């Protein structure tokens, strides 16, 4: 009887521990088919430096090289982030998250909003409310932005997109030599 009770208690504790870990974000969170800032747009981009194309995000195999000043078609992207633990500053008006609950910041999406992880799911949330601003924590996040590109010669590959291209921001003006769609 003692053994049965001990096994029941041990099983209950193990279940709680596993359930708790299942709600934590992965150590490296991959968010696919995203453009990570307000007005970000996948379209024709112009390189502002030489760019190496890889077979996949964080890949080792080089599949191409793009020279500075070349126009390419940016087709898709993903972010890879290391989530950062934080405390929710106020009750959410859009999501089931309350002030004081533990969240994990994934990446900034602009204007005080961020993608966050809460109880096993990703949400978009305003993290700059009630005078408690978590946006300063977003600046410390490690986030890699990978974009899939197609060159004029048909080569398709992946590269880190930060500070390597012009014409990523649809809210800004296009360069004068930008390709025009008919």
Helices and strands as residue ranges (DSSP letters): H 2-22, E 29-32, E 44-47, E 51-54, E 62-66, E 71-81, E 84-87, E 102-110, E 113-118, E 121-126, H 135-138, E 143-150, E 156-160, E 165-166
